[in-house]
């Protein structure tokens, strides 16, 4: 009985069953931006200055979370026995965990707005689609890195625990202060842009743990999703992901600037 329950638990929460042979090359995707080469190469690290108490809280919250995450993931050296070089394994574990977290806000926010539209029996004015597309895009990032490395059982367990408390916390927060929640995501995406910029710099460095990504072929699913060239590499994929994160930063900061949270969505499908 216990073995059967345990098997069903992991099947429900951690299933990575591959698609059947006739479904392997099918891409199910909502409309999303397709970036040009000059766009993926022209990503700047910038910061939106906090203007209100909610903005300052959002910024402090993300900075606090980043410090803890940097230490736990081995990204920041704090102990003498830690290596100065971030291995490929640490890089992948870092971005895998980052994407499992980043995929939550858009879905939770979209769900809340969907339910509010049903309760109020009125239109949402386009926010739901953009939020769900963001969530799907972050999930594609996760699936992309899973083609490089499969996480361990301990890692999966950590993701489940983090997802449980984060979904609950973000759901409650979005019911109370949706504007601040969008600001939190905006600042989270600012940090994601920094991380992926650092990753791209490491890929470009000769002899680094990620240098092989400069010539390592991209997975076919990534090529089809971002409409990359057939000879695209993992470096091209990471650049596209970084541009996605910059885009999410722009969208969420724009949503957070709407104090009424009831304006029409300025971003059309696929923007």
Secondary structure, 3 states (H helix, E strand, C coil): CHHHHHHHHHHHHHCCCCCCHHHCCCCCCCCCCCCCHHHHCCCCCCCCCCCCHHHHHHHHHHHHHHHHHHHHCCCCCCCCCCCCCCCHHHHHHHHHHHHHHHHHHHHHHHHHHHHHHHHHCCCCCCHHHHHHHHHHHHHHHHHHHHCCCCCCHHHHHHHHHHHHHHHHHHHHHHHHCHHHHHHHHHHHHHHHHHHHHHHHHHHHCCCCCCHHHHCCECCHHHHHHHCCCCCCEHHHHHHHHHHHHHHHHHHHHHHHCCCCCCCCCCCCCCC
